[in-house]
Amino acid sequence: MGVKITFPLLGDGFVLDPPTYFTVFGRAIYWYAVIVTLGFVLAALYVYYRRADFSLTQDNVLDLFIVILPSALIGARLYYVLFNPDEFFGPGKWLNIFRVREGGLAVYGGIILSAITVFIYTRKKKLRIGRVLDVCALGVLIGQCIGRWGNFINREAYGYETTVPWRMGLTYGSTTIYVHPTFLYESLWNAAGFVFLHFFSKKHRKYNGQIALMYIAWYGLGRFFIEGLRTDSLYITGTNIRVSQLLAIVSFLGAAAALVRNHIVRKRSPVAEGAPDAGGAESDDGVLDTEQSQDTTQDAPAYQDTEEHQDTDSYPGSKQDTKDNRGTDESAAETRGEPDDQTEESHREEIAQNSVSQEPEGRQHQ
């Protein structure tokens, strides 16, 4: 018999005792791993579904799946190991680092290393990192919402004892304690964040990176309070400071400051009124995008050059050329004076000489 789970709010008859694993060909498969995998798959499907809204191709999404999955697992494990030195560092202990099946993953570690991996990938593929992080953040919320139920199956990540109506009961033999269901708090918080940001990203996203910043702020705020209720927090060595709680409040304040700064800058700058980018975004990574305005400025000379060629290019026999030559002949005739004693024949010879002298001027455009 395992540890029984009850929720007094649902009645005395509501008792759960789910197994932590099942076997396949004699091999134990833990439900925690199955649930986390399910969360990742659903997150991936959502990103694939929204790819066009963020100007990503099928190949981009597939590449992201391939690089993010191992990055998330490695990052989550490293984070847990670094802040549990007594468990992994010492004579004969270092091999414990690779025993992931025995547990020991931290969400923040997975998020951090995945973000670094996405940054490297977008630099290599020349994609806008803000755009990629936006859609990935939405997927992460799905994964976190579902993944926390793995903690429920393992009877872990719960909070201090409490008497609140929605408390969760854990029965060990004949002893029952009632605790904060912190796994449920975080799951519901992430679900609410996903619903809000999903609809916000449909019509109200103003720049690439905005959704990612909102996710960081949203998750950081919730995690700060929820982490304070947990009994299994990781601490900075030699202190009473909870690592995830510190990271949560720092990330919340940083993301909130960036959102406010971007709002003020965009409100003051006329560039913010430019044509929207793909997915409703107008600029990238929370910074006003000047590339569009620069490109437009560079396009202008092409039209000016065309007009200049039309105005200056004339060819022999054209109307413009004929008009210019005619005007030259007329002005020459007006300025010529004819002496009183000059004969008709000498007058004709003078006209012929003037015509010959002006002939090259009319052929300059050939």
C-alpha positions in Angstrom: 0.0 0.0 0.0 1.3 3.4 -0.9 0.6 6.9 0.5 -3.1 7.6 0.2 -4.2 11.0 -1.1 -7.4 12.7 0.0 -9.1 16.1 -0.4 -11.5 16.8 2.4 -13.3 19.4 0.2 -14.3 16.5 -2.1 -15.7 14.3 0.7 -14.4 11.6 2.9 -15.0 9.0 0.3 -12.5 10.6 -2.1 -9.4 8.5 -1.6 -6.6 8.1 -4.2 -3.7 5.7 -4.1 -2.2 5.8 -7.6 0.9 3.7 -8.3 4.1 5.5 -9.1 5.1 3.2 -11.9 4.0 0.3 -14.1 6.0 -2.4 -15.8 6.7 -3.3 -19.4 8.6 -6.5 -20.0 9.7 -6.4 -16.5 11.0 -2.9 -16.8 9.6 -0.2 -14.5 8.1 2.8 -16.3 7.5 5.7 -13.9 4.3 7.7 -14.3 6.2 10.8 -13.6 8.2 10.3 -16.8 5.1 9.5 -18.8 3.3 12.6 -17.6 6.3 14.9 -18.3 6.7 13.4 -21.7 3.0 13.9 -22.4 3.4 17.6 -21.4 6.3 18.0 -23.8 4.4 16.3 -26.7 1.3 18.5 -26.2 3.6 21.6 -26.0 5.3 20.6 -29.2 1.9 20.0 -31.0 0.8 23.5 -29.9 4.0 25.1 -31.2 3.5 23.3 -34.5 -0.1 24.4 -34.7 0.9 28.1 -34.1 4.0 28.1 -36.2 2.6 30.2 -39.0 1.5 32.9 -36.6 5.2 33.4 -35.7 6.6 32.9 -39.2 8.2 29.5 -38.5 8.4 26.6 -40.9 7.8 22.9 -40.3 11.6 22.4 -40.4 12.1 25.1 -37.8 9.6 23.5 -35.4 11.1 20.0 -35.9 14.6 21.4 -35.3 13.4 23.1 -32.1 11.9 19.9 -30.8 15.2 18.0 -31.4 17.4 20.6 -29.6 15.1 21.6 -26.8 14.2 18.1 -25.4 17.8 17.1 -24.4 18.6 20.7 -23.4 15.6 20.7 -21.0 16.5 17.4 -19.4 20.2 18.2 -19.0 19.5 21.7 -17.7 16.9 20.4 -15.2 19.3 17.8 -13.9 22.3 20.1 -13.7 20.3 22.7 -11.7 19.2 20.0 -9.2 22.7 18.6 -8.9 24.4 22.0 -8.4 22.2 22.9 -5.5 22.4 19.4 -3.9 26.2 19.1 -3.5 26.0 16.7 -0.5 24.1 14.2 -2.6 26.3 14.2 -5.7 29.8 15.4 -4.7 32.0 13.2 -2.6 33.7 9.7 -2.7 31.6 7.3 -4.7 28.7 9.8 -5.2 29.4 11.4 -8.6 27.7 8.5 -10.4 24.5 9.5 -8.8 24.4 12.4 -11.3 23.4 10.0 -14.1 20.7 8.2 -12.1 17.9 10.3 -13.4 15.4 7.5 -13.0 15.7 8.0 -9.2 14.4 11.6 -9.5 16.0 15.0 -9.3 14.9 17.5 -11.9 14.3 21.2 -11.5 12.1 23.2 -13.9 14.1 26.4 -13.8 17.2 24.6 -14.9 15.4 23.1 -17.9 14.0 26.6 -18.9 17.4 28.3 -18.6 19.4 25.8 -20.7 16.5 25.5 -23.3 16.5 29.3 -23.7 20.3 29.3 -24.3 19.9 26.6 -26.8 17.1 28.5 -28.6 19.4 31.6 -28.7 22.2 29.6 -30.4 19.7 28.0 -32.8 18.2 31.3 -33.9 21.6 32.8 -34.4 22.6 29.9 -36.6 19.4 30.0 -38.6 19.2 33.8 -38.7 15.7 33.8 -37.0 14.4 36.4 -34.7 14.9 35.1 -31.2 12.0 37.1 -29.8 9.6 35.5 -32.2 10.8 32.0 -31.4 10.8 32.5 -27.6 7.2 33.8 -27.8 5.7 30.6 -29.2 8.0 28.4 -27.1 6.9 30.2 -24.0 3.3 29.3 -24.7 4.3 25.7 -25.2 6.3 25.7 -22.0 3.2 26.7 -20.0 1.4 23.7 -21.3 4.3 21.4 -20.4 4.5 22.9 -16.9 0.8 22.7 -16.3 0.7 19.0 -17.1 4.1 18.1 -15.8 3.2 19.1 -12.2 0.8 16.2 -12.0 3.8 14.0 -12.1 4.6 15.5 -8.7 1.1 14.6 -7.6 1.7 10.9 -8.5 5.0 10.9 -6.7 3.5 12.6 -3.6 6.1 15.3 -3.7 6.5 19.0 -4.1 3.8 19.7 -1.6 3.6 22.5 1.0 3.5 23.1 4.7 0.7 21.7 6.8 -2.4 23.8 6.7 -6.1 23.8 7.5 -7.4 25.6 4.4 -10.6 24.1 2.9 -8.8 22.9 -0.2 -6.0 21.2 1.7 -4.6 17.8 0.5 -4.3 14.9 2.9 -1.4 12.4 2.8 -1.9 9.3 4.8 1.2 7.3 5.9 -0.1 4.1 7.6 -2.3 5.5 10.3 -1.0 9.0 10.2 -2.5 11.7 8.0 -1.1 15.2 7.5 -2.9 18.0 5.6 -0.7 20.1 3.4 -0.9 22.8 0.7 -1.3 21.1 -2.7 1.4 23.3 -4.2 1.6 21.1 -7.3 -2.0 22.0 -7.9 -1.4 25.7 -7.3 1.3 25.8 -9.9 -0.6 23.7 -12.4 -3.6 26.0 -12.2 -1.4 29.1 -12.3 0.3 27.9 -15.5 -3.1 26.9 -17.0 -4.5 30.4 -16.4 -1.3 32.0 -17.8 -1.6 29.9 -20.9 -5.2 30.7 -21.6 -4.5 34.4 -21.1 -1.4 34.6 -23.2 -2.9 32.4 -25.9 -5.7 34.8 -26.6 -3.4 37.8 -26.0 -1.0 36.6 -28.6 -3.7 36.2 -31.2 -4.6 39.9 -31.6 -2.7 42.0 -29.1 1.0 41.1 -29.5 2.8 44.3 -30.3 6.4 43.1 -30.7 8.5 40.0 -30.9 9.6 38.9 -27.4 6.5 40.4 -25.7 4.9 37.0 -24.9 8.2 35.6 -23.6 8.6 38.6 -21.3 5.0 38.2 -20.1 5.5 34.5 -19.5 8.7 35.2 -17.4 6.8 37.8 -15.3 3.7 35.6 -14.9 5.6 32.5 -13.9 8.1 34.3 -11.8 5.3 36.0 -9.8 3.4 32.8 -9.1 6.5 30.7 -8.4 7.8 33.2 -5.9 4.7 32.8 -3.7 4.2 29.0 -4.3 7.9 28.2 -3.6 7.6 29.9 -0.2 5.0 27.2 0.7 7.0 24.2 -0.3 9.0 21.9 2.1 11.4 20.5 -0.5 13.0 23.7 -1.8 16.6 23.9 -2.9 18.7 26.4 -1.0 21.8 28.4 -1.7 24.6 26.6 0.2 25.1 28.0 3.6 22.1 30.2 3.6 18.3 30.1 4.1 17.7 31.6 0.7 15.5 29.4 -1.6 17.2 29.3 -5.0 14.0 29.1 -7.1 12.3 31.8 -5.0 15.2 34.2 -5.5 15.3 33.4 -9.2 11.6 33.9 -9.5 11.5 37.3 -8.0 14.5 38.5 -10.0 13.0 37.2 -13.2 9.7 38.8 -12.4 11.2 42.2 -11.7 13.4 42.1 -14.7 10.7 41.0 -17.1 8.2 43.5 -15.7 10.7 46.3 -16.0 11.4 45.3 -19.6 7.7 45.3 -20.4 7.2 48.8 -18.9 10.3 50.1 -20.7 9.1 48.7 -24.1 5.7 50.2 -23.6 7.1 53.7 -22.9 9.6 53.6 -25.7 7.0 52.4 -28.2 4.5 55.0 -27.1 7.0 57.8 -27.6 8.5 56.7 -30.8 6.7 57.2 -34.2 8.3 54.0 -35.5 5.9 52.1 -33.3 3.1 53.0 -35.6 4.7 51.1 -38.5 3.2 48.2 -40.3 2.8 45.1 -38.1 5.1 42.2 -38.4 4.1 38.5 -38.7 1.8 37.4 -35.9 0.7 41.0 -35.2 4.1 42.1 -34.0 5.7 45.2 -35.2 9.3 45.0 -33.9 11.7 42.5 -32.4 12.8 41.5 -29.0 11.2 44.3 -27.1 13.3 46.9 -29.0 11.9 49.0 -31.8 12.8 47.5 -35.1 14.6 50.0 -37.3 15.3 47.6 -40.2 12.0 48.2 -41.9 12.4 52.0 -41.9 16.0 51.6 -43.2 14.9 49.3 -46.0 12.2 51.7 -47.1 14.7 54.6 -47.2 17.0 52.5 -49.3 14.3 51.7 -51.8 13.5 55.4 -52.5 16.5 56.1 -54.8 15.4 53.4 -57.2 12.3 55.5 -58.1 14.3 58.7 -58.1 16.9 57.2 -60.5 14.1 56.1 -62.8 12.7 59.6 -63.0 16.1 61.2 -63.5 16.8 58.9 -66.4 13.4 59.7 -67.9 14.1 63.4 -67.6 17.6 63.5 -68.8 17.8 60.8 -71.5 16.9 62.0 -75.0 17.7 60.5 -78.3 18.2 61.9 -81.8 15.0 62.1 -83.6 12.9 62.3 -80.4 10.5 65.1 -79.8 12.6 66.5 -77.0 15.7 66.4 -79.1 13.9 68.1 -82.1 12.5 70.8 -79.8 15.9 71.5 -78.3 17.5 71.8 -81.8 14.7 73.9 -83.0 15.0 76.3 -80.1 18.7 76.6 -80.7 18.2 77.4 -84.4 15.5 80.0 -83.5 17.6 81.7 -80.9 20.5 81.8 -83.3 18.3 83.4 -86.0 17.0 86.0 -83.6 20.4 87.0 -82.4 21.9 87.3 -85.9 22.1 90.8 -87.3 22.1 91.5 -91.1 24.1 94.5 -92.4 22.3 96.8 -94.8 25.0 96.5 -97.5 25.0 92.6 -97.4 23.6 90.9 -100.5 21.1 88.1 -100.5 23.7 85.6 -101.4 26.1 86.4 -98.6 23.1 86.2 -96.2 22.3 82.6 -97.3 26.0 81.7 -96.9 26.0 83.0 -93.3 22.9 80.9 -92.5 24.5 77.8 -93.9 27.7 78.4 -91.9 25.7 78.8 -88.6 23.8 75.6 -89.3 27.0 73.7 -89.8 28.5 75.1 -86.6 25.5 74.0 -84.4 25.1 70.5 -85.8 27.4 68.8 -83.2 25.4 70.3 -80.3 22.3 68.4 -81.4 24.1 65.1 -81.4 25.5 65.1 -77.9 22.9 62.5 -76.7 23.8 59.9 -79.3 
